Amino acid sequence: MGGVDLCDQEMSYYPTLRKQQGKYYIKIFRQFLDQSLWNAYVLYKKQNPTYNIKLLEFRLRMVEENIQKYSDRDNYSGPGRPSSTPNPLRLTARHFESHIQSVEKIAEHRDPFKK
């Protein structure tokens, strides 16, 4: 039972199931997806014992590889008018977090009597 307990423990760290999920089949799909990712992770660790990779990092790599493999925007013909550019920058660019000034620094420069 150690493998089952470990699987449940690891899958509880990054839950994808939600209590207020509307459709039952989405819960089932997400459970199958979680279980298949866990099985792939176990097989990967068994074949590559020298690599020390965490489950979250493995899941993120799988997502990134699937996006790279299946995100072919050229063959997509969705509803609506065709795009004027083949790959708009907003769909292909990676978005990174940026530094936001703290409230104290902004409050220092503000004159309370000016409008």
Jmol script that loads the backbone (N, CA, C; Angstrom):
load data "model"
ATOM      1  N   MET A   1       0.818  -1.204   0.000  1.00  0.00           N
ATOM      2  CA  MET A   1       0.000   0.000   0.000  1.00  0.00           C
ATOM      3  C   MET A   1       0.855   1.259   0.000  1.00  0.00           C
ATOM      4  N   GLY A   2       2.182   1.125   0.129  1.00  0.00           N
ATOM      5  CA  GLY A   2       3.037   2.297   0.188  1.00  0.00           C
ATOM      6  C   GLY A   2       2.994   3.113  -1.088  1.00  0.00           C
ATOM      7  N   GLY A   3       2.900   2.436  -2.248  1.00  0.00           N
ATOM      8  CA  GLY A   3       2.850   3.166  -3.512  1.00  0.00           C
ATOM      9  C   GLY A   3       1.566   3.951  -3.679  1.00  0.00           C
ATOM     10  N   VAL A   4       0.461   3.378  -3.227  1.00  0.00           N
ATOM     11  CA  VAL A   4      -0.825   4.069  -3.339  1.00  0.00           C
ATOM     12  C   VAL A   4      -0.853   5.287  -2.427  1.00  0.00           C
ATOM     13  N   ASP A   5      -0.353   5.124  -1.207  1.00  0.00           N
ATOM     14  CA  ASP A   5      -0.322   6.250  -0.274  1.00  0.00           C
ATOM     15  C   ASP A   5       0.577   7.365  -0.779  1.00  0.00           C
ATOM     16  N   LEU A   6       1.726   6.998  -1.354  1.00  0.00           N
ATOM     17  CA  LEU A   6       2.648   7.995  -1.883  1.00  0.00           C
ATOM     18  C   LEU A   6       2.021   8.725  -3.067  1.00  0.00           C
ATOM     19  N   CYS A   7       1.313   7.991  -3.903  1.00  0.00           N
ATOM     20  CA  CYS A   7       0.625   8.607  -5.045  1.00  0.00           C
ATOM     21  C   CYS A   7      -0.419   9.609  -4.567  1.00  0.00           C
ATOM     22  N   ASP A   8      -1.231   9.210  -3.617  1.00  0.00           N
ATOM     23  CA  ASP A   8      -2.254  10.120  -3.083  1.00  0.00           C
ATOM     24  C   ASP A   8      -1.627  11.345  -2.427  1.00  0.00           C
ATOM     25  N   GLN A   9      -0.525  11.119  -1.707  1.00  0.00           N
ATOM     26  CA  GLN A   9       0.146  12.231  -1.042  1.00  0.00           C
ATOM     27  C   GLN A   9       0.709  13.210  -2.066  1.00  0.00           C
ATOM     28  N   GLU A  10       1.418  12.715  -3.071  1.00  0.00           N
ATOM     29  CA  GLU A  10       2.020  13.589  -4.082  1.00  0.00           C
ATOM     30  C   GLU A  10       0.952  14.319  -4.899  1.00  0.00           C
ATOM     31  N   MET A  11      -0.140  13.639  -5.219  1.00  0.00           N
ATOM     32  CA  MET A  11      -1.190  14.275  -6.017  1.00  0.00           C
ATOM     33  C   MET A  11      -1.956  15.309  -5.201  1.00  0.00           C
ATOM     34  N   SER A  12      -1.940  15.197  -3.877  1.00  0.00           N
ATOM     35  CA  SER A  12      -2.633  16.186  -3.056  1.00  0.00           C
ATOM     36  C   SER A  12      -1.867  17.507  -2.981  1.00  0.00           C
ATOM     37  N   TYR A  13      -0.574  17.494  -3.309  1.00  0.00           N
ATOM     38  CA  TYR A  13       0.210  18.730  -3.278  1.00  0.00           C
ATOM     39  C   TYR A  13      -0.205  19.695  -4.382  1.00  0.00           C
ATOM     40  N   TYR A  14      -0.596  19.171  -5.529  1.00  0.00           N
ATOM     41  CA  TYR A  14      -0.965  20.001  -6.678  1.00  0.00           C
ATOM     42  C   TYR A  14      -2.340  19.575  -7.188  1.00  0.00           C
ATOM     43  N   PRO A  15      -3.392  19.889  -6.452  1.00  0.00           N
ATOM     44  CA  PRO A  15      -4.723  19.402  -6.843  1.00  0.00           C
ATOM     45  C   PRO A  15      -5.259  20.132  -8.074  1.00  0.00           C
ATOM     46  N   THR A  16      -5.862  19.378  -8.961  1.00  0.00           N
ATOM     47  CA  THR A  16      -6.535  19.978 -10.113  1.00  0.00           C
ATOM     48  C   THR A  16      -8.042  19.824  -9.993  1.00  0.00           C
ATOM     49  N   LEU A  17      -8.491  18.979  -9.077  1.00  0.00           N
ATOM     50  CA  LEU A  17      -9.930  18.808  -8.889  1.00  0.00           C
ATOM     51  C   LEU A  17     -10.477  19.946  -8.041  1.00  0.00           C
ATOM     52  N   ARG A  18     -11.666  20.369  -8.372  1.00  0.00           N
ATOM     53  CA  ARG A  18     -12.319  21.444  -7.628  1.00  0.00           C
ATOM     54  C   ARG A  18     -13.635  20.916  -7.068  1.00  0.00           C
ATOM     55  N   LYS A  19     -14.019  21.410  -5.894  1.00  0.00           N
ATOM     56  CA  LYS A  19     -15.273  20.965  -5.288  1.00  0.00           C
ATOM     57  C   LYS A  19     -16.474  21.467  -6.073  1.00  0.00           C
ATOM     58  N   GLN A  20     -16.394  22.668  -6.605  1.00  0.00           N
ATOM     59  CA  GLN A  20     -17.531  23.272  -7.299  1.00  0.00           C
ATOM     60  C   GLN A  20     -17.452  23.080  -8.811  1.00  0.00           C
ATOM     61  N   GLN A  21     -16.846  21.988  -9.251  1.00  0.00           N
ATOM     62  CA  GLN A  21     -16.768  21.716 -10.686  1.00  0.00           C
ATOM     63  C   GLN A  21     -18.160  21.380 -11.194  1.00  0.00           C
ATOM     64  N   GLY A  22     -18.562  22.001 -12.299  1.00  0.00           N
ATOM     65  CA  GLY A  22     -19.923  21.862 -12.785  1.00  0.00           C
ATOM     66  C   GLY A  22     -20.244  20.491 -13.348  1.00  0.00           C
ATOM     67  N   LYS A  23     -19.413  19.991 -14.216  1.00  0.00           N
ATOM     68  CA  LYS A  23     -19.711  18.738 -14.905  1.00  0.00           C
ATOM     69  C   LYS A  23     -18.898  17.597 -14.309  1.00  0.00           C
ATOM     70  N   TYR A  24     -19.535  16.459 -14.128  1.00  0.00           N
ATOM     71  CA  TYR A  24     -18.859  15.323 -13.522  1.00  0.00           C
ATOM     72  C   TYR A  24     -17.771  14.766 -14.423  1.00  0.00           C
ATOM     73  N   TYR A  25     -17.962  14.839 -15.742  1.00  0.00           N
ATOM     74  CA  TYR A  25     -16.981  14.250 -16.643  1.00  0.00           C
ATOM     75  C   TYR A  25     -15.689  15.059 -16.681  1.00  0.00           C
ATOM     76  N   ILE A  26     -15.733  16.329 -16.310  1.00  0.00           N
ATOM     77  CA  ILE A  26     -14.502  17.118 -16.231  1.00  0.00           C
ATOM     78  C   ILE A  26     -13.688  16.657 -15.024  1.00  0.00           C
ATOM     79  N   LYS A  27     -14.367  16.338 -13.923  1.00  0.00           N
ATOM     80  CA  LYS A  27     -13.667  15.796 -12.756  1.00  0.00           C
ATOM     81  C   LYS A  27     -12.986  14.474 -13.104  1.00  0.00           C
ATOM     82  N   ILE A  28     -13.712  13.626 -13.826  1.00  0.00           N
ATOM     83  CA  ILE A  28     -13.154  12.326 -14.208  1.00  0.00           C
ATOM     84  C   ILE A  28     -11.950  12.518 -15.122  1.00  0.00           C
ATOM     85  N   PHE A  29     -12.065  13.423 -16.101  1.00  0.00           N
ATOM     86  CA  PHE A  29     -10.954  13.684 -17.013  1.00  0.00           C
ATOM     87  C   PHE A  29      -9.733  14.190 -16.256  1.00  0.00           C
ATOM     88  N   ARG A  30      -9.940  15.116 -15.333  1.00  0.00           N
ATOM     89  CA  ARG A  30      -8.807  15.662 -14.575  1.00  0.00           C
ATOM     90  C   ARG A  30      -8.171  14.597 -13.687  1.00  0.00           C
ATOM     91  N   GLN A  31      -8.988  13.721 -13.130  1.00  0.00           N
ATOM     92  CA  GLN A  31      -8.443  12.638 -12.310  1.00  0.00           C
ATOM     93  C   GLN A  31      -7.606  11.692 -13.166  1.00  0.00           C
ATOM     94  N   PHE A  32      -8.094  11.351 -14.362  1.00  0.00           N
ATOM     95  CA  PHE A  32      -7.318  10.508 -15.278  1.00  0.00           C
ATOM     96  C   PHE A  32      -6.022  11.201 -15.692  1.00  0.00           C
ATOM     97  N   LEU A  33      -6.093  12.493 -15.933  1.00  0.00           N
ATOM     98  CA  LEU A  33      -4.906  13.248 -16.323  1.00  0.00           C
ATOM     99  C   LEU A  33      -3.881  13.266 -15.188  1.00  0.00           C
ATOM    100  N   ASP A  34      -4.332  13.514 -13.970  1.00  0.00           N
ATOM    101  CA  ASP A  34      -3.424  13.491 -12.817  1.00  0.00           C
ATOM    102  C   ASP A  34      -2.786  12.119 -12.643  1.00  0.00           C
ATOM    103  N   GLN A  35      -3.602  11.085 -12.751  1.00  0.00           N
ATOM    104  CA  GLN A  35      -3.086   9.733 -12.561  1.00  0.00           C
ATOM    105  C   GLN A  35      -2.100   9.359 -13.660  1.00  0.00           C
ATOM    106  N   SER A  36      -2.386   9.741 -14.897  1.00  0.00           N
ATOM    107  CA  SER A  36      -1.463   9.417 -15.987  1.00  0.00           C
ATOM    108  C   SER A  36      -0.151  10.192 -15.851  1.00  0.00           C
ATOM    109  N   LEU A  37      -0.217  11.443 -15.377  1.00  0.00           N
ATOM    110  CA  LEU A  37       1.019  12.189 -15.135  1.00  0.00           C
ATOM    111  C   LEU A  37       1.828  11.555 -14.006  1.00  0.00           C
ATOM    112  N   TRP A  38       1.147  11.078 -12.979  1.00  0.00           N
ATOM    113  CA  TRP A  38       1.853  10.404 -11.889  1.00  0.00           C
ATOM    114  C   TRP A  38       2.530   9.132 -12.393  1.00  0.00           C
ATOM    115  N   ASN A  39       1.807   8.341 -13.204  1.00  0.00           N
ATOM    116  CA  ASN A  39       2.385   7.112 -13.741  1.00  0.00           C
ATOM    117  C   ASN A  39       3.594   7.413 -14.626  1.00  0.00           C
ATOM    118  N   ALA A  40       3.492   8.462 -15.452  1.00  0.00           N
ATOM    119  CA  ALA A  40       4.618   8.852 -16.302  1.00  0.00           C
ATOM    120  C   ALA A  40       5.801   9.304 -15.451  1.00  0.00           C
ATOM    121  N   TYR A  41       5.523  10.006 -14.364  1.00  0.00           N
ATOM    122  CA  TYR A  41       6.578  10.469 -13.455  1.00  0.00           C
ATOM    123  C   TYR A  41       7.292   9.284 -12.806  1.00  0.00           C
ATOM    124  N   VAL A  42       6.539   8.304 -12.364  1.00  0.00           N
ATOM    125  CA  VAL A  42       7.136   7.122 -11.738  1.00  0.00           C
ATOM    126  C   VAL A  42       8.001   6.376 -12.748  1.00  0.00           C
ATOM    127  N   LEU A  43       7.507   6.202 -13.974  1.00  0.00           N
ATOM    128  CA  LEU A  43       8.295   5.521 -15.002  1.00  0.00           C
ATOM    129  C   LEU A  43       9.553   6.310 -15.354  1.00  0.00           C
ATOM    130  N   TYR A  44       9.441   7.622 -15.416  1.00  0.00           N
ATOM    131  CA  TYR A  44      10.599   8.466 -15.721  1.00  0.00           C
ATOM    132  C   TYR A  44      11.665   8.337 -14.637  1.00  0.00           C
ATOM    133  N   LYS A  45      11.237   8.358 -13.372  1.00  0.00           N
ATOM    134  CA  LYS A  45      12.202   8.230 -12.275  1.00  0.00           C
ATOM    135  C   LYS A  45      12.825   6.836 -12.241  1.00  0.00           C
ATOM    136  N   LYS A  46      12.066   5.830 -12.648  1.00  0.00           N
ATOM    137  CA  LYS A  46      12.601   4.472 -12.659  1.00  0.00           C
ATOM    138  C   LYS A  46      13.639   4.305 -13.771  1.00  0.00           C
ATOM    139  N   GLN A  47      13.401   4.941 -14.925  1.00  0.00           N
ATOM    140  CA  GLN A  47      14.348   4.834 -16.039  1.00  0.00           C
ATOM    141  C   GLN A  47      15.549   5.756 -15.868  1.00  0.00           C
ATOM    142  N   ASN A  48      15.383   6.863 -15.161  1.00  0.00           N
ATOM    143  CA  ASN A  48      16.459   7.838 -14.963  1.00  0.00           C
ATOM    144  C   ASN A  48      16.679   8.074 -13.471  1.00  0.00           C
ATOM    145  N   PRO A  49      17.292   7.131 -12.769  1.00  0.00           N
ATOM    146  CA  PRO A  49      17.437   7.296 -11.316  1.00  0.00           C
ATOM    147  C   PRO A  49      18.433   8.387 -10.923  1.00  0.00           C
ATOM    148  N   THR A  50      19.304   8.800 -11.837  1.00  0.00           N
ATOM    149  CA  THR A  50      20.296   9.823 -11.485  1.00  0.00           C
ATOM    150  C   THR A  50      19.700  11.220 -11.484  1.00  0.00           C
ATOM    151  N   TYR A  51      18.605  11.428 -12.221  1.00  0.00           N
ATOM    152  CA  TYR A  51      17.974  12.748 -12.258  1.00  0.00           C
ATOM    153  C   TYR A  51      17.072  12.914 -11.046  1.00  0.00           C
ATOM    154  N   ASN A  52      17.298  13.969 -10.299  1.00  0.00           N
ATOM    155  CA  ASN A  52      16.467  14.256  -9.132  1.00  0.00           C
ATOM    156  C   ASN A  52      15.504  15.374  -9.518  1.00  0.00           C
ATOM    157  N   ILE A  53      14.334  15.014  -9.975  1.00  0.00           N
ATOM    158  CA  ILE A  53      13.348  15.982 -10.452  1.00  0.00           C
ATOM    159  C   ILE A  53      12.092  15.851  -9.599  1.00  0.00           C
ATOM    160  N   LYS A  54      11.514  16.969  -9.241  1.00  0.00           N
ATOM    161  CA  LYS A  54      10.287  16.984  -8.443  1.00  0.00           C
ATOM    162  C   LYS A  54       9.076  16.806  -9.355  1.00  0.00           C
ATOM    163  N   LEU A  55       7.967  16.412  -8.762  1.00  0.00           N
ATOM    164  CA  LEU A  55       6.745  16.179  -9.526  1.00  0.00           C
ATOM    165  C   LEU A  55       6.260  17.455 -10.197  1.00  0.00           C
ATOM    166  N   LEU A  56       6.324  18.579  -9.507  1.00  0.00           N
ATOM    167  CA  LEU A  56       5.863  19.836 -10.094  1.00  0.00           C
ATOM    168  C   LEU A  56       6.696  20.212 -11.312  1.00  0.00           C
ATOM    169  N   GLU A  57       8.011  20.067 -11.212  1.00  0.00           N
ATOM    170  CA  GLU A  57       8.880  20.377 -12.349  1.00  0.00           C
ATOM    171  C   GLU A  57       8.587  19.438 -13.518  1.00  0.00           C
ATOM    172  N   PHE A  58       8.341  18.166 -13.223  1.00  0.00           N
ATOM    173  CA  PHE A  58       8.002  17.202 -14.266  1.00  0.00           C
ATOM    174  C   PHE A  58       6.697  17.589 -14.958  1.00  0.00           C
ATOM    175  N   ARG A  59       5.698  17.984 -14.171  1.00  0.00           N
ATOM    176  CA  ARG A  59       4.413  18.384 -14.751  1.00  0.00           C
ATOM    177  C   ARG A  59       4.562  19.623 -15.627  1.00  0.00           C
ATOM    178  N   LEU A  60       5.353  20.591 -15.157  1.00  0.00           N
ATOM    179  CA  LEU A  60       5.570  21.803 -15.946  1.00  0.00           C
ATOM    180  C   LEU A  60       6.294  21.498 -17.252  1.00  0.00           C
ATOM    181  N   ARG A  61       7.274  20.606 -17.201  1.00  0.00           N
ATOM    182  CA  ARG A  61       7.967  20.208 -18.438  1.00  0.00           C
ATOM    183  C   ARG A  61       7.013  19.536 -19.413  1.00  0.00           C
ATOM    184  N   MET A  62       6.149  18.680 -18.896  1.00  0.00           N
ATOM    185  CA  MET A  62       5.184  18.000 -19.767  1.00  0.00           C
ATOM    186  C   MET A  62       4.252  19.006 -20.428  1.00  0.00           C
ATOM    187  N   VAL A  63       3.797  19.989 -19.675  1.00  0.00           N
ATOM    188  CA  VAL A  63       2.910  21.013 -20.232  1.00  0.00           C
ATOM    189  C   VAL A  63       3.634  21.810 -21.307  1.00  0.00           C
ATOM    190  N   GLU A  64       4.866  22.228 -21.023  1.00  0.00           N
ATOM    191  CA  GLU A  64       5.621  23.015 -21.998  1.00  0.00           C
ATOM    192  C   GLU A  64       5.887  22.224 -23.268  1.00  0.00           C
ATOM    193  N   GLU A  65       6.243  20.943 -23.134  1.00  0.00           N
ATOM    194  CA  GLU A  65       6.498  20.125 -24.316  1.00  0.00           C
ATOM    195  C   GLU A  65       5.225  19.910 -25.129  1.00  0.00           C
ATOM    196  N   ASN A  66       4.103  19.710 -24.464  1.00  0.00           N
ATOM    197  CA  ASN A  66       2.851  19.543 -25.199  1.00  0.00           C
ATOM    198  C   ASN A  66       2.443  20.821 -25.908  1.00  0.00           C
ATOM    199  N   ILE A  67       2.676  21.964 -25.285  1.00  0.00           N
ATOM    200  CA  ILE A  67       2.363  23.234 -25.944  1.00  0.00           C
ATOM    201  C   ILE A  67       3.237  23.414 -27.169  1.00  0.00           C
ATOM    202  N   GLN A  68       4.529  23.118 -27.050  1.00  0.00           N
ATOM    203  CA  GLN A  68       5.421  23.251 -28.195  1.00  0.00           C
ATOM    204  C   GLN A  68       5.039  22.285 -29.306  1.00  0.00           C
ATOM    205  N   LYS A  69       4.645  21.088 -28.939  1.00  0.00           N
ATOM    206  CA  LYS A  69       4.345  20.075 -29.947  1.00  0.00           C
ATOM    207  C   LYS A  69       3.011  20.331 -30.650  1.00  0.00           C
ATOM    208  N   TYR A  70       2.004  20.754 -29.910  1.00  0.00           N
ATOM    209  CA  TYR A  70       0.661  20.839 -30.469  1.00  0.00           C
ATOM    210  C   TYR A  70       0.151  22.260 -30.696  1.00  0.00           C
ATOM    211  N   SER A  71       0.966  23.272 -30.472  1.00  0.00           N
ATOM    212  CA  SER A  71       0.480  24.637 -30.680  1.00  0.00           C
ATOM    213  C   SER A  71       0.864  25.127 -32.069  1.00  0.00           C
ATOM    214  N   ASP A  72       0.318  24.510 -33.071  1.00  0.00           N
ATOM    215  CA  ASP A  72       0.568  24.902 -34.456  1.00  0.00           C
ATOM    216  C   ASP A  72      -0.530  25.867 -34.873  1.00  0.00           C
ATOM    217  N   ARG A  73      -0.252  27.155 -34.783  1.00  0.00           N
ATOM    218  CA  ARG A  73      -1.257  28.180 -35.067  1.00  0.00           C
ATOM    219  C   ARG A  73      -1.515  28.337 -36.565  1.00  0.00           C
ATOM    220  N   ASP A  74      -0.615  27.867 -37.427  1.00  0.00           N
ATOM    221  CA  ASP A  74      -0.801  28.046 -38.864  1.00  0.00           C
ATOM    222  C   ASP A  74      -1.957  27.206 -39.397  1.00  0.00           C
ATOM    223  N   ASN A  75      -2.167  26.025 -38.837  1.00  0.00           N
ATOM    224  CA  ASN A  75      -3.213  25.137 -39.329  1.00  0.00           C
ATOM    225  C   ASN A  75      -4.558  25.363 -38.646  1.00  0.00           C
ATOM    226  N   TYR A  76      -4.622  26.288 -37.721  1.00  0.00           N
ATOM    227  CA  TYR A  76      -5.860  26.544 -36.995  1.00  0.00           C
ATOM    228  C   TYR A  76      -6.749  27.469 -37.809  1.00  0.00           C
ATOM    229  N   SER A  77      -7.955  27.030 -38.065  1.00  0.00           N
ATOM    230  CA  SER A  77      -8.919  27.886 -38.761  1.00  0.00           C
ATOM    231  C   SER A  77     -10.182  27.934 -37.913  1.00  0.00           C
ATOM    232  N   GLY A  78     -10.195  28.844 -36.973  1.00  0.00           N
ATOM    233  CA  GLY A  78     -11.320  28.984 -36.067  1.00  0.00           C
ATOM    234  C   GLY A  78     -12.384  29.879 -36.651  1.00  0.00           C
ATOM    235  N   PRO A  79     -13.450  30.094 -35.922  1.00  0.00           N
ATOM    236  CA  PRO A  79     -14.523  30.951 -36.403  1.00  0.00           C
ATOM    237  C   PRO A  79     -14.082  32.407 -36.445  1.00  0.00           C
ATOM    238  N   GLY A  80     -14.701  33.164 -37.290  1.00  0.00           N
ATOM    239  CA  GLY A  80     -14.404  34.591 -37.372  1.00  0.00           C
ATOM    240  C   GLY A  80     -13.485  34.927 -38.528  1.00  0.00           C
ATOM    241  N   ARG A  81     -13.138  36.181 -38.601  1.00  0.00           N
ATOM    242  CA  ARG A  81     -12.300  36.676 -39.679  1.00  0.00           C
ATOM    243  C   ARG A  81     -10.864  36.190 -39.486  1.00  0.00           C
ATOM    244  N   PRO A  82     -10.178  35.834 -40.568  1.00  0.00           N
ATOM    245  CA  PRO A  82      -8.789  35.397 -40.435  1.00  0.00           C
ATOM    246  C   PRO A  82      -7.898  36.535 -39.945  1.00  0.00           C
ATOM    247  N   SER A  83      -6.853  36.181 -39.245  1.00  0.00           N
ATOM    248  CA  SER A  83      -5.934  37.164 -38.698  1.00  0.00           C
ATOM    249  C   SER A  83      -5.099  37.785 -39.805  1.00  0.00           C
ATOM    250  N   SER A  84      -4.736  39.053 -39.624  1.00  0.00           N
ATOM    251  CA  SER A  84      -3.915  39.725 -40.628  1.00  0.00           C
ATOM    252  C   SER A  84      -2.460  39.290 -40.532  1.00  0.00           C
ATOM    253  N   THR A  85      -2.023  38.841 -39.365  1.00  0.00           N
ATOM    254  CA  THR A  85      -0.667  38.332 -39.203  1.00  0.00           C
ATOM    255  C   THR A  85      -0.747  36.855 -38.853  1.00  0.00           C
ATOM    256  N   PRO A  86       0.225  36.063 -39.294  1.00  0.00           N
ATOM    257  CA  PRO A  86       0.132  34.624 -39.030  1.00  0.00           C
ATOM    258  C   PRO A  86       0.201  34.264 -37.547  1.00  0.00           C
ATOM    259  N   ASN A  87       1.092  34.884 -36.799  1.00  0.00           N
ATOM    260  CA  ASN A  87       1.225  34.609 -35.368  1.00  0.00           C
ATOM    261  C   ASN A  87       1.287  35.925 -34.615  1.00  0.00           C
ATOM    262  N   PRO A  88       0.178  36.393 -34.090  1.00  0.00           N
ATOM    263  CA  PRO A  88       0.236  37.644 -33.329  1.00  0.00           C
ATOM    264  C   PRO A  88       1.169  37.502 -32.134  1.00  0.00           C
ATOM    265  N   LEU A  89       1.874  38.559 -31.833  1.00  0.00           N
ATOM    266  CA  LEU A  89       2.848  38.535 -30.748  1.00  0.00           C
ATOM    267  C   LEU A  89       2.190  38.214 -29.411  1.00  0.00           C
ATOM    268  N   ARG A  90       0.955  38.642 -29.224  1.00  0.00           N
ATOM    269  CA  ARG A  90       0.293  38.392 -27.947  1.00  0.00           C
ATOM    270  C   ARG A  90      -0.002  36.915 -27.726  1.00  0.00           C
ATOM    271  N   LEU A  91      -0.024  36.114 -28.799  1.00  0.00           N
ATOM    272  CA  LEU A  91      -0.302  34.692 -28.651  1.00  0.00           C
ATOM    273  C   LEU A  91       0.969  33.860 -28.549  1.00  0.00           C
ATOM    274  N   THR A  92       2.087  34.382 -29.013  1.00  0.00           N
ATOM    275  CA  THR A  92       3.314  33.594 -29.013  1.00  0.00           C
ATOM    276  C   THR A  92       4.331  34.077 -27.996  1.00  0.00           C
ATOM    277  N   ALA A  93       4.226  35.313 -27.538  1.00  0.00           N
ATOM    278  CA  ALA A  93       5.222  35.848 -26.605  1.00  0.00           C
ATOM    279  C   ALA A  93       5.019  35.259 -25.221  1.00  0.00           C
ATOM    280  N   ARG A  94       6.097  35.124 -24.513  1.00  0.00           N
ATOM    281  CA  ARG A  94       6.016  34.647 -23.139  1.00  0.00           C
ATOM    282  C   ARG A  94       5.868  35.849 -22.230  1.00  0.00           C
ATOM    283  N   HIS A  95       5.044  35.731 -21.250  1.00  0.00           N
ATOM    284  CA  HIS A  95       4.783  36.835 -20.344  1.00  0.00           C
ATOM    285  C   HIS A  95       5.505  36.578 -19.029  1.00  0.00           C
ATOM    286  N   PHE A  96       6.295  37.556 -18.632  1.00  0.00           N
ATOM    287  CA  PHE A  96       7.048  37.437 -17.400  1.00  0.00           C
ATOM    288  C   PHE A  96       6.575  38.494 -16.423  1.00  0.00           C
ATOM    289  N   GLU A  97       6.742  38.196 -15.168  1.00  0.00           N
ATOM    290  CA  GLU A  97       6.326  39.156 -14.156  1.00  0.00           C
ATOM    291  C   GLU A  97       7.303  40.324 -14.139  1.00  0.00           C
ATOM    292  N   SER A  98       6.812  41.472 -13.775  1.00  0.00           N
ATOM    293  CA  SER A  98       7.664  42.654 -13.699  1.00  0.00           C
ATOM    294  C   SER A  98       7.563  43.243 -12.296  1.00  0.00           C
ATOM    295  N   HIS A  99       8.563  44.015 -11.940  1.00  0.00           N
ATOM    296  CA  HIS A  99       8.633  44.602 -10.603  1.00  0.00           C
ATOM    297  C   HIS A  99       7.677  45.786 -10.512  1.00  0.00           C
ATOM    298  N   ILE A 100       6.885  45.826  -9.462  1.00  0.00           N
ATOM    299  CA  ILE A 100       5.954  46.926  -9.221  1.00  0.00           C
ATOM    300  C   ILE A 100       6.442  47.670  -7.988  1.00  0.00           C
ATOM    301  N   GLN A 101       6.442  49.010  -8.066  1.00  0.00           N
ATOM    302  CA  GLN A 101       6.898  49.802  -6.933  1.00  0.00           C
ATOM    303  C   GLN A 101       5.997  49.567  -5.725  1.00  0.00           C
ATOM    304  N   SER A 102       6.613  49.641  -4.564  1.00  0.00           N
ATOM    305  CA  SER A 102       5.817  49.471  -3.357  1.00  0.00           C
ATOM    306  C   SER A 102       4.994  50.730  -3.105  1.00  0.00           C
ATOM    307  N   VAL A 103       3.962  50.601  -2.309  1.00  0.00           N
ATOM    308  CA  VAL A 103       3.041  51.703  -2.042  1.00  0.00           C
ATOM    309  C   VAL A 103       3.744  52.823  -1.280  1.00  0.00           C
ATOM    310  N   GLU A 104       4.691  52.472  -0.410  1.00  0.00           N
ATOM    311  CA  GLU A 104       5.381  53.495   0.372  1.00  0.00           C
ATOM    312  C   GLU A 104       6.161  54.448  -0.529  1.00  0.00           C
ATOM    313  N   LYS A 105       6.842  53.921  -1.537  1.00  0.00           N
ATOM    314  CA  LYS A 105       7.629  54.768  -2.430  1.00  0.00           C
ATOM    315  C   LYS A 105       6.729  55.675  -3.257  1.00  0.00           C
ATOM    316  N   ILE A 106       5.601  55.181  -3.658  1.00  0.00           N
ATOM    317  CA  ILE A 106       4.667  56.002  -4.428  1.00  0.00           C
ATOM    318  C   ILE A 106       4.094  57.094  -3.529  1.00  0.00           C
ATOM    319  N   ALA A 107       3.783  56.755  -2.286  1.00  0.00           N
ATOM    320  CA  ALA A 107       3.195  57.725  -1.366  1.00  0.00           C
ATOM    321  C   ALA A 107       4.185  58.829  -1.006  1.00  0.00           C
ATOM    322  N   GLU A 108       5.484  58.554  -1.017  1.00  0.00           N
ATOM    323  CA  GLU A 108       6.483  59.573  -0.705  1.00  0.00           C
ATOM    324  C   GLU A 108       6.485  60.700  -1.733  1.00  0.00           C
ATOM    325  N   HIS A 109       6.283  60.369  -2.988  1.00  0.00           N
ATOM    326  CA  HIS A 109       6.382  61.340  -4.068  1.00  0.00           C
ATOM    327  C   HIS A 109       5.076  62.080  -4.320  1.00  0.00           C
ATOM    328  N   ARG A 110       4.026  61.700  -3.692  1.00  0.00           N
ATOM    329  CA  ARG A 110       2.729  62.302  -3.938  1.00  0.00           C
ATOM    330  C   ARG A 110       2.485  63.458  -2.967  1.00  0.00           C
ATOM    331  N   ASP A 111       2.054  64.604  -3.503  1.00  0.00           N
ATOM    332  CA  ASP A 111       1.720  65.764  -2.675  1.00  0.00           C
ATOM    333  C   ASP A 111       0.232  65.670  -2.343  1.00  0.00           C
ATOM    334  N   PRO A 112      -0.148  65.567  -1.075  1.00  0.00           N
ATOM    335  CA  PRO A 112      -1.561  65.364  -0.738  1.00  0.00           C
ATOM    336  C   PRO A 112      -2.434  66.577  -1.031  1.00  0.00           C
ATOM    337  N   PHE A 113      -1.830  67.769  -1.208  1.00  0.00           N
ATOM    338  CA  PHE A 113      -2.628  68.970  -1.434  1.00  0.00           C
ATOM    339  C   PHE A 113      -2.814  69.284  -2.911  1.00  0.00           C
ATOM    340  N   LYS A 114      -2.082  68.611  -3.783  1.00  0.00           N
ATOM    341  CA  LYS A 114      -2.247  68.823  -5.225  1.00  0.00           C
ATOM    342  C   LYS A 114      -3.327  67.902  -5.750  1.00  0.00           C
ATOM    343  N   LYS A 115      -4.034  68.390  -6.749  1.00  0.00           N
ATOM    344  CA  LYS A 115      -5.054  67.549  -7.379  1.00  0.00           C
ATOM    345  C   LYS A 115      -4.578  67.075  -8.710  1.00  0.00           C
TER     346      LYS A 115
END
end "model"
wireframe off; spacefill off
backbone 0.3
color backbone group
